[in-house]
Amino acid sequence: MLSCSRSLLSQTIKRKRKTKTKIKLKSNKNVSRKQKFIAKNQQLESNEEEEEEEEEGFDLKSSAPSHSHGVQPLGNLYFNPGSTNSRNTGLGNLQILSDELVLEILGLLEGTQLGVLATVSKSFYVFTNHEPLWRNLVLDNLKGGFLCNGSWKFTYISIFHPSFDVSKSTCFSGLRVRNFYSDYLFQSWLCANLEMKPEWLERDNIIRRRGISVEDFVTNFEEPNKPVLLEGCMENWDALKKWDRDYLVNLCGDVQLSVGPVKMRLEDYYRYSDQVKEERPLYLFDPKFVEKIPTLGLEYEVPVYFREDLFSVLGNERPDYRWIIIGPAGSGSSFHIDPNSTSAWNAVIRGSKKWVLFPPDVVPPGVHPSPDGAEVACPVSIIEWFMNFYGATKNWKKRPIECICKAGEVIFVPNGWWHLVINLEESIAITQNYVSRRNLLNVLDFLKKPNASELVSGTRDRINLYEKFKNAMEASFPGTIDELSQKAEEKKAQQKLSFWDSVTDSKVGAFKFSF
């Protein structure tokens, strides 16, 4: 059950622990010197039970405000006998609709209409002030051409109704509504203000390597398709020394970078991320950053382990493959598999990221991919997944691979692996997807699927990408595809070898002996 107060969010469990208490013997003039010596050096210990309190549950960020409109989780209604949920009384006949459906309907309205509806009842006031409604209005109407003004609603008002000074007018201060209970609205606020629990961060079971050879990487990680965290392969990057907020803002200037569904100047994006704390923060994820700002491409280099990239044979027709990633704490990517069956590497330049990865044959709890793989249904936010599903993975036979990737470290994400990433602090990173010989056949199989037009991403020509890539490979590396296909068939045949075949010579029918 969720709770709106810090005391209820954090449940206190008292546990008894045995501690040792020292008892000293006082000296006595009548005792002998030997007795004094024994008494001085002897310690008598007795066991005494003491109660200690350990905090379990959820903790809010120290900067977290209370819910601006007093919304409480539905469970709190049962602690107030005789109380009536003002959510229902204020909605009238619409109270039979779920909160999600009410917000879907309100999402069809314009800002002025939401403002009028807010005066109808306290319930409509709370619903119409739901920040994601105003976020959608700002992004749909202004794209990236806005300056954040504290909240999405204030941003909308300051642009479309500039005569109102939201910083001074008292009419824009939040009205707290008593006895309003809604799990949906409360959870949105909770996920935006929740601290990551220590137990969500403590598991670190990824293999870490420093200074390994390319051959070792291929043999131990790329061929068996296993994640690994690589240390020390970014030390010569200028980006590691230069890239911080001030440097990038000055370098990017007025260049428009991709931020979610819109494009923004980097300075404007940082202004947004400093002011708005929400469940699903906008994430800067730009695939054309090198073309837009060539200097950035000169200040990092592909680690030696990933330099074979066969998609490069397509030249300018290759799908999007490299991104600069910038986001505040709490931003990130919910569970997904990298596009086009590629493998990837992700290098953290500033900040740190929590990674959770599941192998291709294990679908993460709470994640529901469609049968054809074209769509994935998962929790609204990353924090919501941790709250509701992370604990279940502790008892799984195939537990996820987890780690915290810090500045200067690179993680290898094999093809087909489900992964979730959340920034633990403001972070800057580079990621690239690539195709090597170890993954070439997987990519070709993916590109020629019947529903490739729905699955392939990062390119305009989804239907013909398979033929283009295959033809370009044959022209640049003749015979490579046939050679890899033959090796794959031989490996597959060995894996399917029956017991009888394993102990006999199939050509002559005689038993084989190994000494």
C-alpha distance (Angstrom), angle and dihedral (degrees) to the residues before:
residue distance angle dihedral
M1 . . .
L2 3.79 . .
S3 3.78 121.7 .
C4 3.78 133.7 -160.9
S5 3.79 98.7 -142.3
R6 3.78 130.6 70.4
S7 3.80 91.1 -124.2
L8 3.79 92.4 55.7
L9 3.80 94.1 40.2
S10 3.78 90.0 57.4
Q11 3.78 112.1 53.3
T12 3.79 115.3 -154.9
I13 3.77 117.9 -137.6
K14 3.76 118.9 -171.2
R15 3.76 117.5 -146.9
K16 3.77 130.1 -177.6
R17 3.76 120.0 -129.9
K18 3.78 130.1 -178.5
T19 3.78 114.9 -121.5
K20 3.75 131.9 -177.5
T21 3.79 120.5 -116.4
K22 3.78 119.6 -165.3
I23 3.79 119.1 -137.4
K24 3.80 117.1 -162.9
L25 3.81 124.0 -150.4
K26 3.78 114.3 -131.2
S27 3.78 116.7 -130.5
N28 3.80 119.0 -112.6
K29 3.77 126.7 -156.9
N30 3.79 91.1 -138.1
V31 3.79 96.6 57.5
S32 3.77 121.9 93.4
R33 3.81 124.7 -104.6
K34 3.79 88.6 -109.0
Q35 3.78 91.3 52.4
K36 3.81 90.0 48.4
F37 3.78 90.0 51.8
I38 3.80 91.7 50.2
A39 3.79 92.3 45.4
K40 3.79 92.1 48.9
N41 3.79 94.7 52.9
Q42 3.77 100.6 34.1
Q43 3.83 120.1 93.3
L44 3.75 120.3 -165.1
E45 3.79 112.6 -155.8
S46 3.76 125.5 -162.3
N47 3.77 127.7 -174.2
E48 3.76 115.3 -117.8
E49 3.77 125.2 -178.6
E50 3.77 116.9 -132.3
E51 3.73 128.8 -179.0
E52 3.76 118.0 -127.1
E53 3.74 127.2 -174.8
E54 3.77 121.3 -133.0
E55 3.76 121.1 -170.7
E56 3.77 118.2 -130.6
G57 3.77 130.1 169.5
F58 3.78 127.4 46.1
D59 3.79 130.1 -24.6
L60 3.78 124.9 -157.6
K61 3.78 123.0 -135.7
S62 3.78 113.0 -94.2
S63 3.81 89.0 -118.7
A64 3.80 94.1 48.9
P65 3.81 113.9 126.1
S66 3.78 122.1 -147.2
H67 3.78 114.3 -98.2
S68 3.80 103.5 -72.0
H69 3.82 93.3 -134.3
G70 3.80 100.2 35.7
V71 3.81 96.9 -109.5
Q72 3.80 112.6 170.4
P73 3.82 131.6 -166.5
L74 3.78 114.3 -94.2
G75 3.80 91.8 -115.1
N76 3.80 90.5 67.4
L77 3.80 88.9 66.7
Y78 3.80 88.6 73.7
F79 3.81 90.6 58.5
N80 3.81 90.2 59.5
P81 3.81 107.8 63.5
G82 3.76 112.0 -156.7
S83 3.81 92.9 17.5
T84 3.80 118.7 132.9
N85 3.78 122.1 -145.2
S86 3.80 104.7 -115.2
R87 3.79 86.9 -159.3
N88 3.81 89.0 74.3
T89 3.79 99.6 39.0
G90 3.79 91.7 50.7
L91 3.81 95.1 50.1
G92 3.80 95.7 52.2
N93 3.80 111.9 -168.7
L94 3.81 90.1 -2.7
Q95 3.81 90.5 69.3
I96 3.82 89.5 93.1
L97 3.82 88.9 68.2
S98 3.78 120.1 90.0
D99 3.79 118.4 -111.4
E100 3.80 89.7 -111.0
L101 3.80 91.9 55.1
V102 3.81 92.6 46.6
L103 3.80 89.3 54.2
E104 3.81 91.5 46.0
I105 3.80 88.9 57.1
L106 3.80 93.1 45.4
G107 3.80 88.4 50.6
L108 3.81 87.9 69.9
L109 3.82 91.6 64.0
E110 3.79 130.7 88.0
G111 3.78 123.4 -121.8
T112 3.81 95.4 -98.4
Q113 3.80 90.9 51.0
L114 3.80 91.0 50.7
G115 3.80 88.9 51.4
V116 3.81 91.8 53.4
L117 3.80 92.9 45.8
A118 3.81 90.1 51.9
T119 3.83 88.8 68.3
V120 3.82 94.4 57.0
S121 3.81 98.0 78.0
K122 3.77 142.7 -23.3
S123 3.78 89.8 -102.3
F124 3.79 93.6 54.6
Y125 3.80 88.1 44.9
V126 3.80 90.4 60.0
F127 3.79 94.8 44.0
T128 3.81 95.4 46.5
N129 3.81 90.6 51.0
H130 3.81 92.3 56.7
E131 3.81 101.4 129.7
P132 3.85 98.0 -138.2
L133 3.83 88.4 63.7
W134 3.80 90.1 59.1
R135 3.78 92.1 41.0
N136 3.81 89.7 58.6
L137 3.81 91.1 47.8
V138 3.80 92.3 52.1
L139 3.80 95.2 45.6
D140 3.82 94.7 42.9
N141 3.80 95.1 47.6
L142 3.79 102.6 33.0
K143 3.80 103.4 24.5
G144 3.81 102.1 -162.7
G145 3.79 97.7 -27.3
F146 3.79 99.7 104.5
L147 3.78 141.2 96.2
C148 3.78 113.2 -134.5
N149 3.80 113.4 -118.6
G150 3.79 104.8 -167.5
S151 3.80 99.3 -72.4
W152 3.79 137.8 17.3
K153 3.81 92.5 -105.0
F154 3.80 93.3 49.2
T155 3.80 89.7 46.5
Y156 3.81 90.9 53.7
I157 3.81 93.2 46.9
S158 3.81 94.7 46.5
I159 3.81 90.4 54.1
F160 3.81 102.8 39.5
H161 3.81 97.3 30.2
P162 3.82 104.3 30.1
S163 3.82 92.3 164.1
F164 3.80 88.2 75.0
D165 3.79 112.9 80.4
V166 3.79 101.2 -152.5
S167 3.80 91.6 -173.5
K168 3.81 92.6 62.5
S169 3.78 106.6 24.7
T170 3.80 115.0 97.0
C171 3.80 91.8 -156.5
F172 3.80 89.6 78.1
S173 3.78 95.9 55.7
G174 3.79 113.0 112.8
L175 3.80 116.1 -92.4
R176 3.80 111.0 -141.4
V177 3.78 113.0 -138.3
R178 3.79 118.8 -153.2
N179 3.80 122.1 -132.8
F180 3.80 96.5 9.2
Y181 3.80 109.2 148.6
S182 3.80 124.3 -175.2
D183 3.79 128.2 146.2
Y184 3.79 92.0 -163.2
L185 3.81 96.8 53.3
F186 3.79 93.0 39.4
Q187 3.79 94.5 50.2
S188 3.80 90.9 53.5
W189 3.81 88.7 57.7
L190 3.80 93.0 41.3
C191 3.82 94.6 52.5
A192 3.80 90.0 50.9
N193 3.81 92.8 53.3
L194 3.79 104.6 33.9
E195 3.79 123.2 115.9
M196 3.79 117.8 -133.1
K197 3.81 106.2 -102.7
P198 3.83 114.9 -119.4
E199 3.80 90.7 -122.0
W200 3.81 89.4 58.9
L201 3.80 89.3 58.7
E202 3.79 104.9 36.6
R203 3.81 99.6 76.5
D204 3.81 110.5 91.2
N205 3.79 111.3 163.4
I206 3.79 102.5 146.5
I207 3.80 119.3 120.0
R208 3.81 112.0 -108.5
R209 3.79 123.8 -155.9
R210 3.80 135.1 -180.0
G211 3.79 126.4 -167.0
I212 3.81 97.9 -3.3
S213 3.80 119.9 157.6
V214 3.79 123.7 -107.7
E215 3.81 88.5 -112.0
D216 3.80 91.3 55.3
F217 3.79 90.9 48.7
V218 3.80 92.5 50.6
T219 3.81 94.6 45.1
N220 3.79 99.3 42.8
F221 3.80 103.3 32.2
E222 3.81 118.2 8.4
E223 3.81 98.2 46.7
P224 3.83 95.4 43.1
N225 3.83 88.1 42.3
K226 3.82 96.1 -124.6
P227 3.83 127.6 151.4
V228 3.79 119.8 -117.3
L229 3.79 135.3 177.9
L230 3.80 112.3 -133.4
E231 3.78 122.1 -154.6
G232 3.78 129.8 -163.1
C233 3.81 99.1 19.9
M234 3.83 96.0 109.7
E235 3.79 99.2 51.7
N236 3.81 94.3 109.7
W237 3.79 95.3 49.4
D238 3.79 116.2 117.8
A239 3.80 85.7 -154.8
L240 3.80 90.7 66.1
K241 3.80 89.4 57.7
K242 3.81 101.0 36.6
W243 3.78 111.2 29.2
D244 3.76 111.0 99.5
R245 3.78 132.4 124.9
D246 3.81 97.3 -84.8
Y247 3.80 95.3 45.0
L248 3.80 94.5 48.9
V249 3.81 94.5 44.3
N250 3.81 90.8 53.3
L251 3.80 93.1 44.0
C252 3.81 96.0 46.2
G253 3.81 95.6 44.7
D254 3.81 110.4 163.1
V255 3.81 95.4 -10.7
Q256 3.81 111.5 131.9
L257 3.81 112.8 -128.0
S258 3.80 127.2 -166.9
V259 3.80 112.4 -99.1
G260 3.79 112.8 174.4
P261 3.82 106.8 -61.7
V262 3.83 95.2 -13.7
K263 3.80 142.2 51.8
M264 3.81 123.1 -117.5
R265 3.77 142.2 171.3
L266 3.79 110.3 -102.2
E267 3.81 91.6 -121.5
D268 3.82 90.3 54.6
Y269 3.80 91.1 47.6
Y270 3.80 91.9 53.8
R271 3.81 89.2 49.2
Y272 3.80 88.5 54.9
S273 3.82 94.9 46.3
D274 3.81 91.4 49.7
Q275 3.81 93.8 53.2
V276 3.80 109.7 32.2
K277 3.80 121.0 66.4
E278 3.78 109.5 -173.1
E279 3.77 142.7 153.5
R280 3.80 94.8 -105.6
P281 3.82 109.2 27.6
L282 3.78 118.0 -159.1
Y283 3.80 110.3 -99.6
L284 3.80 124.8 -147.0
F285 3.80 105.5 -133.9
D286 3.80 112.4 159.4
P287 3.85 122.1 178.3
K288 3.82 95.7 -173.3
F289 3.79 100.5 48.4
V290 3.82 94.2 121.0
E291 3.80 92.3 50.9
K292 3.81 90.0 48.1
I293 3.82 96.9 42.6
P294 3.84 109.5 20.0
T295 3.81 92.6 -175.1
L296 3.80 89.8 69.5
G297 3.79 90.7 58.9
L298 3.80 90.8 55.1
E299 3.79 94.4 53.2
Y300 3.79 98.2 65.2
E301 3.79 135.7 36.6
V302 3.77 134.4 -155.3
P303 3.83 109.6 -96.9
V304 3.79 112.3 -108.9
Y305 3.82 92.3 -110.0
F306 3.80 93.7 65.0
R307 3.79 104.4 40.0
E308 3.79 96.1 108.3
D309 3.80 100.5 85.6
L310 3.79 111.7 162.8
F311 3.81 94.0 -174.8
S312 3.81 85.2 73.9
V313 3.83 88.7 79.5
L314 3.82 86.3 76.7
G315 3.79 92.3 62.8
N316 3.80 111.8 -166.9
E317 3.81 91.0 -3.2
R318 3.79 94.5 66.0
P319 3.84 116.4 114.2
D320 3.80 119.7 -101.5
Y321 3.77 107.4 -72.7
R322 3.81 112.6 162.5
W323 3.78 131.6 53.6
I324 3.77 140.3 177.1
I325 3.80 108.5 -137.6
I326 3.81 124.1 -158.4
G327 3.78 127.6 168.5
P328 3.81 145.9 141.2
A329 3.79 126.2 -107.6
G330 3.80 109.2 -65.0
S331 3.79 95.5 29.5
G332 3.78 120.8 111.9
S333 3.79 145.6 104.4
S334 3.79 125.3 -60.3
F335 3.80 120.0 -138.7
H336 3.78 114.5 -47.8
I337 3.80 142.6 138.0
D338 3.79 117.3 -119.1
P339 3.82 114.9 -99.2
N340 3.79 126.5 -89.6
S341 3.83 92.9 7.9
T342 3.82 90.4 -74.7
S343 3.78 127.0 150.2
A344 3.80 119.8 -125.8
W345 3.77 146.5 -161.0
N346 3.79 126.1 -150.2
A347 3.81 122.8 -161.7
V348 3.82 121.0 -164.6
I349 3.81 113.3 -144.7
R350 3.82 99.3 171.4
G351 3.79 130.5 12.7
S352 3.80 127.9 1.8
K353 3.81 138.4 -83.5
K354 3.79 134.6 -151.7
W355 3.82 112.8 -137.3
V356 3.81 128.5 -163.3
L357 3.82 116.1 -176.9
F358 3.82 132.3 -177.1
P359 3.83 124.1 -168.1
P360 3.82 118.8 -109.7
D361 3.81 93.9 -98.4
V362 3.83 94.4 53.5
V363 3.79 119.5 72.7
P364 3.83 110.2 -154.4
P365 3.81 116.4 -113.8
G366 3.78 112.6 -93.0
V367 3.82 92.1 22.7
H368 3.81 118.6 111.6
P369 3.82 116.9 -174.6
S370 3.79 119.0 -168.4
P371 3.83 116.2 -110.3
D372 3.81 91.9 -104.2
G373 3.81 93.1 45.0
A374 3.79 93.2 -122.7
E375 3.81 95.1 118.7
V376 3.80 136.2 31.3
A377 3.80 125.6 -160.0
C378 3.80 114.7 -157.6
P379 3.83 139.4 149.3
V380 3.79 117.4 -60.3
S381 3.79 95.2 -112.2
I382 3.79 139.4 18.9
I383 3.80 92.5 -118.4
E384 3.80 89.7 53.4
W385 3.81 89.2 56.5
F386 3.80 91.5 51.7
M387 3.81 91.2 47.9
N388 3.78 96.5 49.1
F389 3.80 108.0 25.6
Y390 3.80 113.7 18.3
G391 3.80 94.5 82.3
A392 3.81 91.8 57.8
T393 3.82 92.1 63.5
K394 3.81 92.1 67.1
N395 3.79 90.6 76.5
W396 3.79 97.3 42.3
K397 3.78 118.4 115.3
K398 3.80 89.5 -138.5
R399 3.77 101.8 45.5
P400 3.80 120.0 -168.1
I401 3.78 124.4 -99.2
E402 3.80 108.8 -113.1
C403 3.77 138.3 -177.6
I404 3.78 146.1 145.0
C405 3.79 109.8 -117.2
K406 3.81 111.5 -153.2
A407 3.79 134.1 -166.4
G408 3.80 110.5 -63.4
E409 3.81 94.5 26.3
V410 3.82 130.0 108.7
I411 3.79 126.4 -155.2
F412 3.80 123.2 -155.3
V413 3.82 112.9 -142.5
P414 3.84 111.0 -164.3
N415 3.78 120.5 -142.9
G416 3.78 117.1 -84.3
W417 3.82 95.9 19.4
W418 3.79 117.7 133.9
H419 3.78 111.1 -131.7
L420 3.78 141.0 177.9
V421 3.81 124.1 -163.6
I422 3.80 129.8 -169.3
N423 3.80 127.3 179.7
L424 3.79 111.7 -124.7
E425 3.80 90.2 -165.0
E426 3.78 137.2 0.3
S427 3.79 103.1 -52.2
I428 3.79 143.1 -172.0
A429 3.81 120.7 -163.0
I430 3.79 145.1 160.4
T431 3.79 123.2 -139.4
Q432 3.79 132.4 -178.4
N433 3.80 133.7 -174.5
Y434 3.78 118.3 -147.2
V435 3.81 145.6 173.1
S436 3.80 121.7 -134.5
R437 3.80 131.2 174.8
R438 3.80 88.9 -92.5
N439 3.79 90.4 61.1
L440 3.81 103.5 28.4
L441 3.81 97.8 101.3
N442 3.82 91.8 48.7
V443 3.78 90.8 53.6
L444 3.81 93.3 47.9
D445 3.81 91.2 49.6
F446 3.79 89.7 50.1
L447 3.81 94.4 49.1
K448 3.81 93.6 52.4
K449 3.81 96.8 50.7
P450 3.82 114.1 128.5
N451 3.81 91.1 -114.2
A452 3.81 94.5 44.0
S453 3.80 90.1 128.9
E454 3.82 87.8 67.2
L455 3.80 98.7 37.4
V456 3.81 104.1 42.3
S457 3.80 114.3 86.0
G458 3.78 140.6 -179.0
T459 3.81 96.3 46.4
R460 3.78 138.4 74.3
D461 3.81 94.8 -137.1
R462 3.79 100.7 61.8
I463 3.79 96.9 153.4
N464 3.82 98.3 53.4
L465 3.80 99.1 36.9
Y466 3.81 93.0 98.6
E467 3.81 94.5 55.7
K468 3.80 92.6 42.6
F469 3.79 93.0 50.4
K470 3.80 95.0 44.2
N471 3.81 92.9 48.6
A472 3.81 92.1 46.6
M473 3.81 90.3 50.5
E474 3.81 92.4 50.5
A475 3.79 90.1 50.0
S476 3.81 95.5 47.1
F477 3.82 100.2 33.4
P478 3.83 108.5 21.5
G479 3.80 114.7 -157.1
T480 3.81 95.2 8.3
I481 3.79 95.6 114.0
D482 3.82 93.0 47.8
E483 3.80 91.6 47.2
L484 3.80 93.2 50.6
S485 3.81 91.4 44.9
Q486 3.81 91.2 53.1
K487 3.81 92.0 49.7
A488 3.79 90.3 48.8
E489 3.82 91.3 52.3
E490 3.80 91.5 49.3
K491 3.78 91.4 49.7
K492 3.78 91.0 47.9
A493 3.81 91.3 50.6
Q494 3.80 91.5 51.5
Q495 3.78 91.4 51.5
K496 3.83 91.2 52.1
L497 3.82 94.6 47.5
S498 3.81 109.1 134.3
F499 3.79 123.7 -129.5
W500 3.81 91.4 -108.2
D501 3.81 91.6 50.7
S502 3.79 90.2 48.1
V503 3.82 92.8 59.0
T504 3.81 99.7 36.4
D505 3.75 136.3 57.9
S506 3.79 102.9 -113.2
K507 3.80 91.8 -153.2
V508 3.82 98.3 56.7
G509 3.80 102.7 15.7
A510 3.81 93.2 -123.1
F511 3.78 127.2 133.6
K512 3.79 117.8 -99.7
F513 3.77 123.0 -137.8
S514 3.78 127.7 -161.4
F515 3.79 121.7 -163.5
